C-alpha cells in the first residue's frame, strides 16, 4: 500500500484530482486542495473512498500506522552500524506532555547529555503524525537502506563523523533491535514521578493495538553511567564515594 503524505496526488469521485496538504496518521483525516481552490477540504480516509492518482484505493488502518518514527530510525542506525558507522547514536525521550516521543541522532563522542545538534538530525512524533518523514530528503515509507542513503546525501560531512568503531555500543544496539523491531522502540528518558527507577531499558510501542512488550529485559546502553532527574541517579551504579570531609589521597 502506497504511503499518503503532504504532496500526494489523490482522486475523489466527486471532486476529481487533488493534492494532499496535511495528514494526521492517528485519526485518518487529510486536508486536500482541489484545482485552484484557495480553501482545502478535510476528508477522512476511512469513509471518503479516496484513491491514488493511478486508481489504487487508499485504505486507512488496514495496517495500523506508526505513530512515531523510532523503530524505522533504529532499523536505519542498525544498517549503518553494520556498514562501519558505529559512532552513530540514537537518543529518544518523551516530551513533557507525555503524548509523543522525541528523537535525536548524533555522532562523535558518546555523550548522552551534551549531544551535538545538526539540522535534520532530530524531530518528534508530533510532527511525524502529520508528515511521516524524517526531514533529510527522505520519502514516506522509505526502507532502512533508503533512509541511510538519503541521510548520506543530505549531510555527508555529518555522517562521516560516525565512521569509527564503537563495538560495545553497536553490539548492544543490534541486540536491542533484534528484540524490539518492528513493533517497539526504546526510550532513554525517565521521569521519577512515574515511579521507581527502572532496572532495565524502558520499551514503548510505535503504533496502536500492539500488546505490551513481553520480551526479555534489556540492559541500558554501555557507558550509561548516570543521568540526574530531581537529584537522583537515573541508573544505579556501582560507584562508591567517601563521606564529606573524609581524607582521601586518591586523585580524581
C-alpha positions in Angstrom: 0.0 0.0 0.0 1.4 3.4 -1.0 2.1 6.0 1.7 0.0 9.1 2.0 1.8 12.4 2.9 1.6 16.1 2.0 2.2 16.4 -1.8 0.4 13.1 -2.6 -1.9 13.4 -5.6 -5.3 11.7 -4.9 -8.6 11.2 -6.7 -12.0 11.9 -5.3 -15.0 10.6 -7.1 -17.0 13.8 -6.8 -14.2 16.4 -6.8 -11.6 14.9 -9.2 -7.8 15.1 -8.7 -6.4 17.0 -5.7 -3.2 17.3 -3.7 -2.9 16.4 0.0 -1.7 19.3 2.1 -1.6 17.7 5.5 -2.1 14.3 7.1 -3.0 13.1 10.6 -1.9 9.4 10.8 -3.6 9.0 14.2 -7.1 10.0 13.1 -7.0 9.3 9.3 -8.1 12.9 8.4 -6.3 14.6 5.4 -6.6 18.1 4.0 -6.8 18.2 0.2 -6.7 21.1 -2.2 -8.6 20.6 -5.5 -7.7 22.6 -8.6 -7.0 26.3 -7.9 -9.3 26.5 -4.9 -7.9 28.5 -2.1 -9.5 26.6 0.8 -8.7 23.0 1.5 -11.3 20.2 2.1 -11.0 17.9 5.1 -11.6 14.2 4.1 -11.5 11.0 6.1 -9.5 8.1 4.7 -11.9 5.6 6.2 -15.1 7.0 4.7 -14.5 9.1 1.6 -13.2 6.4 -0.7 -10.1 8.2 -1.8 -7.8 6.8 -4.4 -4.2 7.4 -5.5 -3.8 9.1 -8.9 -3.3 5.8 -10.6 -6.6 4.5 -9.2 -5.3 2.4 -6.3 -7.7 2.7 -3.3 -6.4 4.3 -0.1 -7.5 2.1 2.8 -6.7 3.6 6.2 -5.8 1.3 9.0 -5.5 -1.9 7.0 -2.2 -1.9 8.8 -2.0 0.4 11.8 0.3 3.3 11.0 3.3 4.1 13.0 2.6 7.0 15.4 6.4 7.6 15.8 9.4 7.0 13.6 11.7 5.5 16.3 11.5 1.9 15.0 12.4 3.0 11.5 15.2 5.0 12.8 16.5 2.1 14.8 16.5 -0.1 11.7 18.4 2.6 9.8 21.0 3.0 12.5 21.5 -0.7 12.7 22.2 -0.8 8.9 24.7 2.0 9.2 26.4 0.3 12.2 26.9 -2.8 10.0 28.4 -0.6 7.3 31.0 0.7 9.8 29.3 3.9 11.0 29.4 2.6 14.6 29.7 6.0 16.3 26.1 6.9 15.3 23.8 7.1 18.3 20.0 7.4 18.7 18.7 9.2 21.8 14.9 9.2 22.4 12.9 10.7 25.2 9.3 11.7 26.0 8.0 15.3 25.5 7.0 17.0 28.8 3.3 16.4 27.8 3.9 12.7 27.6 1.9 12.5 24.3 4.9 12.0 22.0 8.5 10.9 21.9 11.3 13.0 20.6 14.3 11.5 18.7 17.9 12.7 18.2 20.7 11.2 16.1 24.2 12.3 16.9 27.8 11.3 16.1 31.3 11.6 17.6 31.7 11.1 21.3 29.1 9.0 23.1 27.9 11.8 25.3 24.3 11.3 26.1 24.0 14.7 27.9 25.9 17.2 25.7 24.9 15.9 22.3 25.8 17.8 19.1 22.8 19.1 17.2 22.7 19.1 13.4 19.9 20.3 11.1 17.6 17.5 10.2 19.0 15.1 12.7 16.2 15.4 15.3 12.5 15.5 15.4 9.3 14.5 17.2 6.5 12.0 16.8 4.2 15.1 17.0 5.5 16.2 13.6 5.7 12.7 12.2 1.9 12.2 12.7 1.2 14.9 10.1 4.1 14.4 7.8 5.7 10.9 8.1 9.2 11.8 7.0 12.5 12.4 9.0 13.4 15.6 7.3 16.6 14.9 5.3 15.1 14.4 1.9 13.5 11.0 2.6 10.1 10.0 1.4 7.2 8.4 3.4 7.6 4.6 3.7 11.3 4.6 2.8 13.2 1.4 3.9 16.1 1.5 6.3 18.6 1.3 3.3 16.8 4.2 1.6 16.8 6.3 4.7 20.5 5.7 5.1 21.2 6.8 1.5 19.1 9.9 1.9 20.9 10.9 5.1 24.3 10.4 3.5 23.3 12.6 0.6 21.7 15.2 2.9 24.7 15.6 5.3 27.7 13.6 4.1 30.1 15.6 6.4 28.0 14.8 9.5 27.6 11.1 8.7 31.3 10.8 8.0 32.0 11.6 11.7 30.3 8.3 12.6 32.7 6.2 10.5 34.6 5.0 13.6 34.5 1.9 15.8 32.3 1.5 18.9 31.9 -2.2 19.1 30.4 -2.2 22.6 27.6 0.1 21.6 26.9 -1.4 18.2 26.7 -4.9 19.7 24.2 -3.6 22.3 22.2 -1.8 19.7 22.0 -4.8 17.5 20.7 -7.0 20.3 18.1 -4.3 21.2 16.9 -4.1 17.6 16.7 -7.9 17.4 14.4 -7.9 20.5 12.2 -4.8 19.7 11.8 -4.4 15.9 9.5 -3.8 14.2 6.8 -3.1 16.8 8.7 -1.5 19.7 11.4 1.1 20.4 13.4 2.2 23.4 13.4 5.4 25.3 16.3 6.8 27.4 14.2 9.4 29.2 12.6 8.7 32.6 10.6 10.9 34.9 10.9 10.0 38.6 7.3 11.0 39.1 6.3 7.9 37.1 7.6 5.5 39.8 10.8 3.8 40.8 13.9 3.9 38.5 13.6 1.0 36.1 16.3 -1.6 36.3 16.0 -2.3 32.6 15.7 -0.3 29.4 12.1 1.2 29.0 10.3 0.0 25.9 7.5 1.8 24.1 5.2 0.6 21.2 5.4 2.5 18.0 1.7 2.0 16.9 -1.7 1.5 18.5 -3.0 -2.0 19.1 0.4 -3.5 19.9 0.3 -5.7 23.1 2.6 -4.7 25.9 6.2 -5.8 25.4 6.8 -9.2 26.9 10.3 -10.0 25.6 13.5 -10.3 27.6 14.6 -7.4 29.8 17.1 -5.2 28.0 20.1 -3.5 29.5 20.8 0.2 29.4 23.4 1.2 26.8 27.1 0.8 27.6 28.7 3.8 29.2 25.3 4.9 30.5 26.7 6.0 33.9 24.0 8.3 35.3 21.6 11.0 34.4 20.2 13.2 37.1 16.5 13.9 37.5 15.4 15.5 40.6 18.7 14.9 42.3 18.6 11.1 41.8 20.7 8.9 39.6 18.7 7.6 36.7 20.5 4.3 36.7 22.1 2.7 39.7 25.8 2.5 39.5 28.5 0.6 41.4 30.5 3.7 42.3 31.2 4.4 46.0 32.0 7.8 47.4 33.6 8.9 50.6 31.6 10.9 53.2 32.1 14.7 53.0 35.2 15.7 54.9 36.8 12.3 54.9 40.5 12.3 54.0 41.5 10.9 50.6 44.8 10.6 48.7 43.1 9.5 45.5 43.5 11.8 42.6 40.1 12.1 40.9 
